[in-house]
C-alpha cells in the first residue's frame, strides 16, 4: 500500500466494499439459514432463549473474498485464499453437523500446513536475545502451524457472548492495520477489507440499547476464518522486504494477548481438574464476569477494555524498543497474573458452593429422620 497514513488506509475502497456487502448479505443469509440447518438452538451450556442463525461467518467470508478477488489482491497470497476458504468450509460443516474436537483439530492442522506451504511463510525466529538471533531452524514450520492452531481455537473458545469476538477482532485488526501502514506492509489492503467486513457483522451481533439480543451468530465458519487470517497477517508483519521493516515476532503474542491468556488459563485449569482441554465449558473469562454479576453488555465492554489495554501495552513496548526478552517476559508475567486470578476465583467459587450445599444436606437428613 502506498499510503503510510492510518486514516487513509481505513478510508480505502476495500473497507467500505466489504462493510456494505456484509450489511446487505446478513439479512439475506439469515432468512435462508433455517432451510439449510445453519441455526444455533438453545440448550445445555447455550443460554440464548431462541434459535439464532449461524450465518455471520458466511457473510464475512463472502464479502472478504469478493472484495479481494474484485480488487485483484490474490497474487502472492494464494495460501491465504486457500487456507481461509478451506477452514471456512470446515467450520461451516461443523456448524451443520458437529465434527468431533479431535478430528477438527487434525483437519485444521493439515489445512494450515498446506496454506503455509503455498505462500512459503512461517516464523523463522523468536527474535534477538542479548545480541543473538534465536533461529527456529527446522522447528519453524511446526511452531508456526501450532501458533495458528492456537489462535483459531482461542478465538473459537472466546465466542461466547453477543458482540464479544467481533469486537475483540476489530481491535486486533485496528492495531494490525496501524502497524502495517506505518511499516508500509503489503497486508494493509487485506486488513482493511477484513476490518470492514467484521464491523458490518458486529452491527448485527452486538447488544445495542435498541436491540436486546444478537440477530445472528458468527458460527465456527467465522471463528475458523478469523482465527486463520489474523495470525497469517501478523506473521507477514515479521517478514522483511524491500519496502518495509519487520516487527519483532514477540509482538504477535501481544496482538492476541487476551484470547491466548484465556485459552491458556482454561486449558491449565481443565488439565488440573482431569478434564479434556478441547471440551466446551463455561469457565472462560466472559462466564466468570457473568458469575460476578455483570450483564452481557457490561462483560463484553469490560473485555473490550482489557483487549485495548493489552494491545496498547504491547504496541508501546515495541515503540519504546523493548527487546525480545522484555516482550516475552512481560507477556509471561501478564499471563501468570491472569491464570493466578482465574484459579483464585475458581477456589472461591468452589468453597462458596460447598458452603451452600451444607444446609441443604442437613435439611434432607432431618426430613428423612
C-alpha positions as CSV (number, residue, x, y, z in Angstrom):
1,X,0.0,0.0,0.0
2,X,1.4,3.4,-1.0
3,X,-0.1,5.4,1.9
4,X,1.5,5.3,5.3
5,X,-1.4,7.1,6.8
6,X,-3.7,5.0,9.1
7,X,-6.7,7.3,8.2
8,X,-6.1,6.9,4.5
9,X,-5.8,3.2,4.9
10,X,-9.2,3.0,6.7
11,X,-10.8,5.1,4.0
12,X,-9.6,2.7,1.4
13,X,-12.2,1.4,-1.1
14,X,-11.9,-2.2,0.1
15,X,-13.0,-1.4,3.6
16,X,-16.3,0.1,2.5
17,X,-17.0,-2.5,-0.1
18,X,-16.7,-5.3,2.4
19,X,-18.6,-3.4,5.0
20,X,-21.6,-2.7,2.9
21,X,-21.6,-6.2,1.4
22,X,-21.9,-7.7,4.9
23,X,-24.7,-5.2,5.8
24,X,-26.6,-6.4,2.7
25,X,-25.8,-10.1,2.9
26,X,-26.6,-10.8,6.6
27,X,-30.4,-10.3,6.2
28,X,-30.5,-12.5,3.1
29,X,-28.4,-15.3,4.6
30,X,-30.4,-15.1,7.9
31,X,-33.6,-15.7,6.0
32,X,-32.4,-18.9,4.4
33,X,-30.4,-20.2,7.4
34,X,-33.3,-22.4,8.8
35,X,-33.8,-24.0,5.4
36,X,-30.2,-25.4,5.4
37,X,-29.9,-26.1,9.1
38,X,-27.5,-23.3,10.0
39,X,-29.2,-22.4,13.2
40,X,-27.9,-22.5,16.8
41,X,-30.5,-23.9,19.1
42,X,-30.6,-23.1,22.8
43,X,-30.0,-25.8,25.4
44,X,-27.2,-27.2,27.6
45,X,-24.5,-24.6,28.0
46,X,-26.1,-22.4,25.4
47,X,-28.2,-19.8,27.2
48,X,-29.8,-17.8,24.4
49,X,-33.6,-18.0,24.5
50,X,-34.4,-18.7,20.9
51,X,-32.7,-20.2,17.8
52,X,-30.2,-17.9,16.2
53,X,-28.9,-18.1,12.5
54,X,-25.2,-19.1,12.2
55,X,-24.5,-17.2,9.1
56,X,-22.3,-14.3,10.3
57,X,-19.2,-16.2,9.1
58,X,-20.8,-16.8,5.7
59,X,-21.4,-13.1,5.2
60,X,-17.9,-12.2,6.4
61,X,-16.2,-14.8,4.1
62,X,-18.3,-13.8,1.1
63,X,-17.6,-10.1,1.5
64,X,-13.9,-10.6,2.2
65,X,-13.3,-13.0,-0.7
66,X,-15.4,-11.0,-3.2
67,X,-13.5,-7.8,-2.3
68,X,-10.1,-9.5,-2.5
69,X,-10.9,-11.1,-5.9
70,X,-12.6,-7.9,-7.3
71,X,-9.6,-5.8,-6.5
72,X,-7.0,-8.4,-7.7
73,X,-5.4,-8.8,-4.3
74,X,-4.9,-12.6,-4.6
75,X,-1.4,-12.5,-6.3
76,X,1.2,-13.8,-3.9
77,X,-1.4,-14.7,-1.3
78,X,-2.7,-18.0,-2.7
79,X,-2.1,-19.7,0.7
80,X,-4.3,-17.1,2.4
81,X,-7.1,-17.7,-0.2
82,X,-6.8,-21.5,0.1
83,X,-6.5,-21.6,3.9
84,X,-9.3,-19.1,4.7
85,X,-11.6,-20.8,2.2
86,X,-10.9,-24.4,3.3
87,X,-11.1,-23.6,7.0
88,X,-14.3,-21.6,6.4
89,X,-15.8,-24.6,4.8
90,X,-14.6,-26.9,7.6
91,X,-16.3,-24.5,10.1
92,X,-19.5,-24.5,8.0
93,X,-19.6,-28.3,8.1
94,X,-19.0,-28.2,11.8
95,X,-21.9,-25.7,12.3
96,X,-24.2,-28.0,10.4
97,X,-23.1,-31.5,11.5
98,X,-20.9,-31.1,14.6
99,X,-17.4,-32.5,14.0
100,X,-15.5,-34.0,16.9
101,X,-13.0,-31.8,18.5
102,X,-10.1,-34.2,17.8
103,X,-10.9,-34.6,14.1
104,X,-11.5,-30.8,13.7
105,X,-8.0,-30.2,15.3
106,X,-6.3,-32.6,12.9
107,X,-8.0,-31.2,9.8
108,X,-7.2,-27.6,10.8
109,X,-3.5,-28.6,11.2
110,X,-3.4,-30.2,7.7
111,X,-5.1,-27.2,6.1
112,X,-2.8,-24.7,7.8
113,X,0.3,-26.7,6.8
114,X,-0.8,-26.7,3.1
115,X,-1.6,-22.9,3.2
116,X,1.7,-22.0,4.7
117,X,3.5,-24.1,2.0
118,X,1.7,-22.4,-0.8
119,X,2.9,-18.9,0.3
120,X,6.2,-20.1,1.9
121,X,5.7,-18.1,5.1
122,X,6.4,-19.1,8.6
123,X,8.1,-17.8,11.8
124,X,11.8,-18.3,11.3
125,X,13.0,-16.7,14.5
126,X,11.8,-15.8,18.0
127,X,13.8,-12.6,18.0
128,X,17.1,-11.3,19.2
129,X,18.2,-12.4,22.7
130,X,21.1,-10.4,24.2
131,X,22.5,-9.9,20.7
132,X,22.0,-13.4,19.5
133,X,19.3,-14.3,17.0
134,X,17.2,-17.2,18.2
135,X,16.5,-19.0,15.0
136,X,13.9,-21.7,15.0
137,X,15.5,-23.8,12.2
138,X,13.7,-27.0,11.4
139,X,11.1,-26.1,14.2
140,X,9.9,-23.0,12.3
141,X,7.3,-24.9,10.3
142,X,5.6,-26.9,13.2
143,X,5.8,-24.0,15.6
144,X,4.0,-21.7,13.0
145,X,1.3,-24.4,12.5
146,X,0.8,-24.7,16.2
147,X,0.7,-21.0,16.7
148,X,-2.1,-20.5,14.1
149,X,-3.9,-23.5,15.6
150,X,-3.7,-21.9,19.0
151,X,-5.2,-18.6,17.7
152,X,-8.0,-20.4,15.8
153,X,-9.1,-22.3,18.9
154,X,-8.6,-19.3,21.2
155,X,-10.9,-17.2,19.0
156,X,-13.4,-20.1,18.9
157,X,-13.5,-20.5,22.7
158,X,-13.9,-16.8,23.2
159,X,-17.0,-16.7,21.1
160,X,-19.5,-17.0,24.0
161,X,-21.3,-13.6,24.2
162,X,-23.1,-11.3,21.8
163,X,-20.6,-9.0,20.2
164,X,-17.6,-10.3,22.1
165,X,-15.3,-11.9,19.4
166,X,-16.3,-9.5,16.7
167,X,-15.4,-6.5,18.9
168,X,-12.1,-8.1,20.1
169,X,-11.2,-8.9,16.4
170,X,-12.0,-5.3,15.4
171,X,-9.5,-4.0,18.0
172,X,-6.8,-6.5,16.9
173,X,-7.3,-5.6,13.2
174,X,-7.1,-1.9,14.1
175,X,-3.7,-2.3,15.7
176,X,-2.5,-4.6,13.0
177,X,-3.6,-2.1,10.4
178,X,-1.7,0.7,12.2
179,X,1.5,-1.4,12.3
180,X,1.1,-2.5,8.7
181,X,0.5,1.1,7.5
182,X,3.5,2.6,9.4
183,X,5.7,-0.2,8.0
184,X,4.3,0.0,4.5
185,X,3.5,-3.7,4.6
186,X,1.6,-5.4,1.8
187,X,-1.0,-6.8,4.2
188,X,-2.7,-3.5,4.7
189,X,-5.4,-3.9,2.0
190,X,-6.3,-7.4,3.4
191,X,-6.5,-5.9,6.9
192,X,-8.8,-3.1,5.9
193,X,-11.0,-5.5,3.9
194,X,-11.4,-7.8,6.8
195,X,-12.0,-4.9,9.2
196,X,-14.8,-3.6,7.1
197,X,-16.5,-7.0,6.9
198,X,-16.2,-7.6,10.7
199,X,-17.5,-4.1,11.6
200,X,-20.5,-4.8,9.3
201,X,-21.2,-8.1,11.2
202,X,-20.6,-6.5,14.6
203,X,-23.6,-4.2,13.9
204,X,-25.8,-7.3,13.8
205,X,-24.1,-9.1,16.6
206,X,-23.7,-6.6,19.4
207,X,-26.3,-5.8,22.0
208,X,-27.2,-2.2,21.4
209,X,-29.7,-0.4,23.7
210,X,-32.4,-0.7,21.0
211,X,-31.7,-4.5,20.5
212,X,-31.6,-6.9,23.4
213,X,-30.2,-9.9,21.6
214,X,-27.9,-10.6,18.6
215,X,-29.8,-11.2,15.4
216,X,-27.1,-13.5,14.0
217,X,-24.1,-15.5,15.3
218,X,-20.7,-15.9,13.7
219,X,-20.5,-19.7,13.9
220,X,-17.5,-21.9,13.6
221,X,-17.2,-20.9,10.0
222,X,-16.5,-17.3,11.2
223,X,-14.1,-18.2,14.0
224,X,-12.1,-20.5,11.8
225,X,-11.9,-17.8,9.1
226,X,-10.8,-15.0,11.5
227,X,-8.6,-17.3,13.6
228,X,-6.6,-18.2,10.5
229,X,-6.4,-14.8,8.7
230,X,-5.4,-12.8,11.8
231,X,-2.2,-14.7,12.7
232,X,-1.4,-15.1,9.0
233,X,-1.4,-11.4,8.5
234,X,0.5,-10.9,11.8
235,X,3.3,-13.3,10.6
236,X,3.6,-11.2,7.5
237,X,4.5,-8.3,9.7
238,X,7.6,-10.1,10.8
239,X,8.9,-10.6,7.3
240,X,11.3,-8.1,5.9
241,X,11.1,-6.8,2.3
242,X,12.5,-4.1,0.2
243,X,9.7,-1.7,1.3
244,X,9.1,-2.4,4.9
245,X,10.9,-3.0,8.2
246,X,9.8,-6.2,10.1
247,X,8.4,-6.1,13.6
248,X,9.6,-8.3,16.4
249,X,7.9,-11.8,16.4
250,X,7.1,-11.3,20.1
251,X,4.7,-8.6,19.2
252,X,2.4,-11.3,17.7
253,X,1.8,-12.6,21.3
254,X,0.7,-9.1,22.3
255,X,-1.7,-8.8,19.3
256,X,-3.5,-11.9,20.5
257,X,-2.9,-11.4,24.2
258,X,-6.4,-11.7,25.6
259,X,-7.5,-14.8,23.6
260,X,-4.2,-16.5,24.4
261,X,-4.4,-15.7,28.1
262,X,-7.9,-17.0,28.2
263,X,-7.2,-20.3,26.4
264,X,-4.0,-20.9,28.4
265,X,-5.8,-20.4,31.7
266,X,-8.8,-22.6,30.7
267,X,-6.6,-25.4,29.4
268,X,-4.4,-25.4,32.5
269,X,-7.5,-25.4,34.7
270,X,-9.1,-28.3,32.9
271,X,-5.9,-30.3,32.9
272,X,-5.6,-29.7,36.6
273,X,-9.2,-31.0,37.1
274,X,-8.6,-34.0,34.8
275,X,-10.9,-32.7,32.1
276,X,-10.4,-32.6,28.3
277,X,-8.9,-29.3,27.2
278,X,-10.9,-29.5,24.0
279,X,-14.3,-30.0,25.5
280,X,-16.6,-27.0,25.6
281,X,-17.4,-25.5,29.0
282,X,-18.4,-22.3,30.9
283,X,-15.1,-21.5,32.5
284,X,-13.9,-18.6,30.3
285,X,-13.4,-15.0,31.3
286,X,-16.8,-14.0,30.0
287,X,-18.5,-16.7,32.1
288,X,-16.6,-15.5,35.2
289,X,-17.6,-11.9,34.6
290,X,-21.3,-13.0,34.3
291,X,-21.0,-15.0,37.5
292,X,-19.7,-11.9,39.2
293,X,-23.0,-10.1,38.4
294,X,-22.2,-8.3,35.2
295,X,-24.7,-8.4,32.4
296,X,-23.8,-9.4,28.9
297,X,-23.1,-5.9,27.6
298,X,-21.1,-4.9,30.7
299,X,-19.0,-8.1,30.4
300,X,-18.3,-7.5,26.7
301,X,-17.3,-3.9,27.3
302,X,-15.0,-4.9,30.1
303,X,-13.3,-7.4,27.9
304,X,-13.0,-4.8,25.1
305,X,-11.2,-2.6,27.7
306,X,-8.7,-5.4,28.7
307,X,-8.1,-6.1,25.0
308,X,-7.4,-2.4,24.1
309,X,-5.2,-2.1,27.2
310,X,-3.1,-5.2,26.3
311,X,-2.8,-4.1,22.7
312,X,-1.7,-0.6,23.7
313,X,0.8,-2.0,26.2
314,X,2.3,-4.4,23.6
315,X,2.5,-1.6,21.0
316,X,4.1,0.7,23.5
317,X,6.7,-1.9,24.4
318,X,7.6,-2.2,20.7
319,X,7.5,1.6,20.2
320,X,10.0,2.1,23.0
321,X,12.2,-0.6,21.5
322,X,11.9,-3.2,24.2
323,X,14.0,-6.2,23.2
324,X,12.6,-9.7,22.6
325,X,13.4,-10.7,26.2
326,X,11.4,-7.8,27.6
327,X,8.4,-8.5,25.3
328,X,8.4,-12.2,26.2
329,X,8.9,-11.7,29.9
330,X,6.2,-9.0,30.2
331,X,3.8,-11.3,28.3
332,X,4.6,-14.2,30.6
333,X,4.2,-12.1,33.7
334,X,0.8,-10.9,32.5
335,X,-0.2,-14.5,31.7
336,X,0.8,-15.6,35.2
337,X,-1.3,-12.9,36.7
338,X,-4.3,-13.8,34.5
339,X,-4.0,-17.6,35.3
340,X,-3.4,-16.9,39.1
341,X,-6.5,-14.7,39.3
342,X,-8.6,-17.3,37.5
343,X,-7.5,-20.1,39.8
344,X,-8.1,-17.9,42.8
345,X,-11.6,-17.2,41.6
346,X,-12.2,-20.9,41.0
347,X,-11.2,-21.8,44.5
348,X,-13.5,-19.1,46.0
349,X,-16.4,-20.3,43.8
350,X,-15.8,-24.0,44.9
351,X,-15.8,-23.0,48.6
352,X,-19.0,-21.0,48.1
353,X,-20.7,-24.0,46.6
354,X,-19.6,-26.2,49.5
355,X,-21.0,-23.7,52.0
356,X,-24.3,-23.5,50.1
357,X,-24.6,-27.3,50.0
358,X,-24.2,-27.9,53.7
359,X,-27.5,-26.6,54.9
360,X,-29.4,-28.5,52.2
361,X,-27.7,-31.7,53.2
362,X,-28.6,-31.2,56.8
363,X,-32.2,-30.4,55.9
364,X,-32.5,-33.6,53.9
365,X,-31.1,-35.7,56.7
366,X,-33.5,-34.3,59.3
367,X,-36.5,-34.8,57.0
368,X,-35.7,-38.4,56.3
369,X,-35.3,-39.0,60.0
